[in-house]
Amino acid sequence: MAALATAEVCDSNVPHIANGDLRVLHPSFQIYGKCRAFSGPIVTMKVFDNNVFARELLETKGEGRVLVIDGGGSMRCALLGGNLTQLAHTNGWAGIVVNGCIRDVDEINACDIGVRALASHPVKPNKNRVGELHTPIYIGGAFVRDGEWLYADSDGILVSKTELSI
C-alpha cells in the first residue's frame, strides 16, 4: 500500500477529526526502524512491564497489520527489543507502536519495519502472561480499537475508523 502523508490527510479530513472518526495521537512518540512511514489494520494489546503476549502475537503472520501496545506509558523497562522487532518484520507486520519503552535501538533502527515508542530503556521486561489482547486502549490522547487503521509517518500518527485512500 502506498503511504499516505498524515499532514495531507489531516488537511483534507477536518470534519472527520472533529467527529472522532480520525484521531491524531499526541506527538510524544519517537521514530525508530528503517521504515519511516507505515500503515495497516490495528491489533491492540494492553500489558504492563511484560512482553509475553507481544512475542506470541508477533510469532504469527502479520499480514500487513500494526501492533499497538499500551504499556501504560511505563518508563520502568522496555516492552520490545531487537529480537521481537526482527520477528515482526520476518512475519510481515507493517509496524509496532509502543506506549512505553523499547531497547536494542541500533538493532531496531537496522530493521526494515516501522516502530514508534515513547523512549528507550535498557532493562528487559518481565515474562508473565498478564494482559489483554484485542481490547480498546487509550494512548496518546486517543482511543484505539482493534480493527481500526493506523497511519504513521515523520509528521505523526493517525488512527482512522476505516481504511483511508489516496
C-alpha positions as CSV (number, residue, x, y, z in Angstrom):
1,M,0.0,0.0,0.0
2,A,1.2,3.5,-0.8
3,A,2.0,5.6,2.2
4,L,-0.4,8.5,3.0
5,A,1.0,11.8,4.1
6,T,-0.5,12.3,7.5
7,A,-0.4,16.1,7.2
8,E,-2.3,16.0,3.9
9,V,-4.8,13.5,5.4
10,C,-5.4,16.0,8.3
11,D,-5.8,18.9,5.9
12,S,-8.4,17.1,3.9
13,N,-10.3,15.5,6.7
14,V,-11.0,18.3,9.2
15,P,-14.7,17.2,9.7
16,H,-13.6,13.6,10.5
17,I,-11.1,14.8,13.0
18,A,-13.8,16.9,14.6
19,N,-16.2,14.0,14.9
20,G,-13.6,11.5,16.1
21,D,-13.6,9.2,13.1
22,L,-10.0,10.3,12.5
23,R,-7.8,10.7,15.6
24,V,-4.3,12.2,15.9
25,L,-2.0,10.7,18.6
26,H,0.0,13.2,20.7
27,P,3.4,13.9,19.3
28,S,5.2,12.1,22.1
29,F,6.3,9.0,20.1
30,Q,9.8,8.7,18.9
31,I,10.6,7.2,15.4
32,Y,12.6,4.0,15.2
33,G,13.3,1.4,12.5
34,K,14.2,1.9,8.8
35,C,10.6,2.3,7.7
36,R,9.6,5.9,8.5
37,A,6.1,5.6,7.1
38,F,3.8,2.6,7.6
39,S,0.1,1.8,7.9
40,G,-2.3,-1.1,8.4
41,P,-5.1,-2.5,10.3
42,I,-4.6,-2.4,14.1
43,V,-4.2,-5.2,16.6
44,T,-4.4,-3.9,20.2
45,M,-2.7,-5.2,23.3
46,K,-2.7,-3.9,26.9
47,V,0.2,-5.0,29.1
48,F,2.3,-3.7,31.9
49,D,6.1,-4.3,32.1
50,N,5.9,-7.6,30.3
51,N,6.0,-8.8,26.7
52,V,4.9,-12.4,26.6
53,F,1.7,-11.6,24.7
54,A,3.7,-9.5,22.3
55,R,6.1,-12.3,21.5
56,E,3.2,-14.8,21.0
57,L,1.4,-12.4,18.7
58,L,4.5,-11.4,16.7
59,E,5.2,-15.1,16.0
60,T,2.0,-15.2,13.9
61,K,1.6,-13.9,10.4
62,G,1.3,-10.1,10.5
63,E,-0.3,-9.7,7.0
64,G,0.5,-6.0,7.0
65,R,-1.1,-5.3,10.4
66,V,0.2,-2.9,13.0
67,L,0.6,-3.9,16.6
68,V,-0.4,-1.2,19.1
69,I,0.8,-2.0,22.6
70,D,-0.5,0.0,25.5
71,G,2.2,-0.4,28.2
72,G,0.6,2.3,30.4
73,G,3.4,4.7,29.4
74,S,5.7,2.8,31.8
75,M,9.3,4.0,31.9
76,R,10.4,1.1,34.1
77,C,11.6,-1.3,31.4
78,A,11.4,-2.0,27.6
79,L,8.5,-3.9,26.1
80,L,10.1,-4.5,22.7
81,G,13.7,-5.2,21.6
82,G,15.7,-6.1,18.5
83,N,14.7,-9.8,18.5
84,L,10.9,-9.1,18.6
85,T,11.2,-6.4,16.0
86,Q,13.1,-8.7,13.6
87,L,10.5,-11.4,14.3
88,A,7.7,-8.9,13.4
89,H,9.5,-7.9,10.2
90,T,10.0,-11.6,9.2
91,N,6.4,-12.4,9.8
92,G,5.0,-9.5,7.8
93,W,3.9,-7.0,10.4
94,A,3.8,-3.4,9.0
95,G,4.8,-1.7,12.2
96,I,4.6,-1.5,16.0
97,V,3.5,1.4,18.2
98,V,4.5,1.1,21.9
99,N,3.0,3.3,24.6
100,G,6.1,2.6,26.7
101,C,9.8,1.9,26.0
102,I,11.9,-0.2,23.7
103,R,15.5,-1.3,23.8
104,D,18.2,-2.5,21.3
105,V,17.7,0.7,19.4
106,D,20.6,0.1,17.0
107,E,19.2,-3.3,16.1
108,I,15.7,-1.9,15.6
109,N,17.0,1.0,13.5
110,A,18.7,-1.5,11.2
111,C,15.4,-3.4,10.7
112,D,13.1,-2.6,7.8
113,I,10.0,-2.0,9.8
114,G,8.3,1.0,11.4
115,V,8.4,1.4,15.2
116,R,7.2,4.2,17.4
117,A,7.8,4.3,21.2
118,L,8.0,6.9,23.9
119,A,11.7,6.2,24.7
120,S,14.4,3.6,25.1
121,H,15.3,1.8,28.3
122,P,18.0,-0.9,28.8
123,V,16.1,-3.0,31.3
124,K,14.3,-6.1,29.9
125,P,10.6,-6.7,30.6
126,N,9.1,-9.3,32.9
127,K,7.9,-12.6,31.4
128,N,4.4,-13.2,32.7
129,R,1.2,-13.8,30.8
130,V,-0.8,-10.8,32.2
131,G,-2.6,-8.5,29.8
132,E,-5.4,-8.2,27.4
133,L,-5.5,-8.7,23.6
134,H,-7.9,-7.1,21.1
135,T,-9.2,-4.7,23.7
136,P,-9.9,-0.9,23.3
137,I,-7.0,1.1,24.6
138,Y,-6.3,4.8,25.3
139,I,-2.9,6.1,24.2
140,G,-1.5,9.4,23.0
141,G,-4.7,11.1,23.9
142,A,-7.0,8.9,21.8
143,F,-8.9,5.7,21.9
144,V,-7.6,3.0,19.6
145,R,-9.6,-0.1,18.8
146,D,-8.8,-3.4,17.2
147,G,-9.5,-3.4,13.5
148,E,-9.2,0.3,13.0
149,W,-6.4,1.7,10.7
150,L,-3.2,3.3,11.8
151,Y,-1.1,5.6,9.5
152,A,2.3,6.8,10.7
153,D,5.0,9.0,9.0
154,S,7.5,11.5,10.1
155,D,4.8,14.1,10.9
156,G,2.8,11.9,13.2
157,I,0.4,9.0,13.9
158,L,-3.3,8.9,12.8
159,V,-5.9,6.4,13.8
160,S,-9.0,6.0,11.5
161,K,-12.2,4.0,12.0
162,T,-11.9,2.9,8.3
163,E,-9.2,2.4,5.7
164,L,-8.3,5.7,4.0
165,S,-7.5,6.0,0.3
166,I,-5.1,8.3,-1.5
